[in-house]
Amino acid sequence: MLTGKIALVTGASRGIGRQTAITLARYGATVVINYNGAKERAEETAALIQEMGGRAVCYGCNVADYKAVETMMKEIVTQHGALDILVNNAGVTKDGLLLKMSEEDYDTVVDVNLKGTFHCIRHSARQMVKQRYGRIVNLSSVVGVYGNAGQVNYSASKAGIVGITKSAAKELGSRGITVNAVAPGFIVTEMTDAMPEDAKKQVTDRIAMKRLGRTEDVAELVAFLASDLAAYITGQVICVDGGMSI
């Protein structure tokens, strides 16, 4: 499905990013695993891909750094000759109530989640336009669509990704580039593992399917949107939340 494609997955050292990188590689893509600080974990992801016969390399870069992202994109194209798929997954959380949230915590989340997405699209789009082909998948969140108490910064960043997705889809569609967003609900990751059991129960009670999702549930949708099977789908935001948002 993705044989011969060059894919970049940001924040791919763990969780949804790691599973997405593994899934894209399983479908035949060569995957560039972006990380910021978690080099060993990124290398673990690459090793998992290589063990199953796939192709993967690691690249350290803070997506909040405009110039560093520009350099990363140029080096990927130089090394691999193309950049076909971009998955903007890198993200951080700094949760807190609105009245107690610091400017630093707000800025950190927006800089990585929202500006990082902009930086990666901005610097990959030139190559994709040149190729007249590209698949961009942005990771938003159900809280970016519906909001969540204690996550003003995170919700704002993920809502902004929805706006970027729709605007970029309109700008780039005529060049053979699709831009879509995936909005996960509560997925089993290290983040949800740290939740108290009573909090997990409250969340689960709100989900139609009465369980948390798996990283595979998100990764398979990303792979579909990154493939030519989704060539006529663009500007969409698809929730993967077990019916939490209905």
N, C-alpha and C positions, 0 to 999 in steps of 0.2 A: 504493500500500500504506500510506503514511503521510501522505497528503495532508491538510492542515489541522491536523496535529499540531504541538505546540510541544515541542521536545526540548532538553535541556541535556546537553552532553557535557563532563565535567571533564577537564582536562589534554589539551585538543584541539589544541594547537599543533604536535604532531609525532607520528610513529609511529602506533600503533594508534588513539590518540585522534583524530588528524587524519583517518585513513582512515574511521573510524566516523562522524565529522561529515559527511564528503563523501558517504558511502553513505546516511545518513539523509536528507540533503538531496536526493539523487538520487531517493529514493523519495517525495519530496514534503513532508518535514517542514521547518518553519522551525527552524533550529539556533542555539542560543546556545553560542558557543565560549568555554569557560572557560579561563583561563590564569593563571599566577602568575609574573610577571617576563618571560616571553617574548612581549611584546606584538607585536613585529614578525612573529614566526612565526605567532601567532594571526591577525593580519591577513592574512597570506599564505593561511592556510586559508580564511578568509572570502572572499578574492578568488577562490580556486579555485572555491568554491561559486557565487559570483555569476557567474563567467565561464560556468558551465554552465547558468545560468538559475535557480539556486536562491536561497534566502533564508537569510542568516546575519548574526549580529551577534556582537561580542566583549564579554566581561565579565571584567575582572581581579579575582581573588579567591583568597586562600590558603584552601584547603578545611580546613586545620588550625585555622582561626580560627572558632570557633562563632558569634560575633556577625556576622562578615563574611558567613558563609554564610547566616545568617538574613536579612540585608539583601539579599543577592543574590537569594534566592528571592522575596522580597516585590517587588523591582523587576521581576523577570521577569514575575510575574503581573500587576503594574500595567501594564507595557508591552504584554504580549501577551494578557492576559485568561485565560490558562490555563497549566498545565504538565502535559503529558501523558506525557512520557518523560524519565527520568533515567538517564544512563549514568555510573556512577562509575568513571572511568578514571584519574584523577590518581594518580600514584605516584612514589616515589623509591627509590633503592637506596643503601645504605652498606655494602657487603660487607666481610666480615672474619671471621676465625676467632673462635669463641666466646670463647676464652681471652684474646683481644686486643681484643675489641670494647668500645668505650667506651659509657658510659651515654648520652652525647649522641647517638651514632650509632644506638643502639637506639631512643631516644625519637623522634628525627627521623623515622625510617621508620614507626614505629607511629602517630605523630601525623598524618602526611599520609595514609598508605595506609588505616589502620584507622579512626582517629577521623574523618578526612575523609569516609570513606564513611558513618559514623554521622551526622555533622553534616548531610550532604546529604539522607540519607533522612529524618532527624528534621524538617528544615525544609521539605521538599517534600511530605511525607506529608499535612500538614494540608490543602493545596490539593487533593491527589489524593483524599482522603477526601471533601472537599466536592463534588468533581466526580463521585465514585463511579466513578472511572476513573483508572488509572495503570499505567505499565510501568516497572519499575526493573530495570536490568541492571548488576550489579556485576562488575568485572574482578578476578578472583582470579588464580591461577596454578597450574600443575601442582606447583610447589614448595610451595604451600600445602596440597596434598593429600598429597604424598609426601616433602617435606623436601628440603634440599640443603645440603651442606657449605659453610660460608662465608657462609651467608645465614640465620642464625638469626633476625635481626630481620625480614627480608623474608618468610621463610617463616611466621613467627608472625603477621605482619600479614595475609598472604593467607589463612592458615588461619582467622583471625578473621573475615574477610569471608565465608567459607563459613558460619560460625555465625550471623552477622548475617543473611545471605540466608535461611537456613532459618527463623529466628525471626521475621523481618519478614514472610515469606510467610504464616506461620500467623496473625499479628496482622492483616494487611491484606487477606487473601484475600476475606473476606466483604464488603469494600468495593469490590470490582471492581478491585483492584490486584494485579498479579502481581510477584513478586520472584524473579529468577533470577541465577545467576552463570555467567560464562564463564571457563574456566581455560586460558589459552594456554600452549603449550609454548614452544619456541624459535622465535621469529618474526624475520624479517629486518627489523631496525630499526637505528638508530644504535648501540644498545647491543650488538647482536650483530656489527655491522660492526667494532667495536673489539676483538673477541675475536681472540686469536692463531689462526693457521690450524690448529695442532695441536689446540687446544681445540675448534674447530669440528668437526674430524674426529671427535674423541671423542664429541661430542654427536650428530653425524649417525649414527654407528655404532649409537647406542642407539635411533634412530627407525626404526620399521617401514618408513616410506616413503622413508627414506634421503635426506631433504632437510629444510631448514628451511622453516617455513611463511611465508605472506605476510600482510601486514596485512589484505588483502581477505578472507582466510579467516576471520579473527576478526570483521571488521566485518559481513560478510553474516549471520553467526549472530546478532550483536547486533541487527541490523535485523529479523530474523525474530522474535526474542524480544520486540522492541519493538512488533510489529504484532499485529493482531487474529487473525492466523493462529495465534498461540501463546496464544490467550486461555485455554486450559485447561492451560497448563503453568506451574507455579510451584514454588518451593522447590528447583529443580534446579541442579546444578553440572555443566556440560558442558565436557569437555576438548577443546581444539582443538590437538592435539599430534602429528598424523601417526602415532599409535600408539606414542608414546614411553612411555606409562604402562601399556601392556598387558603 
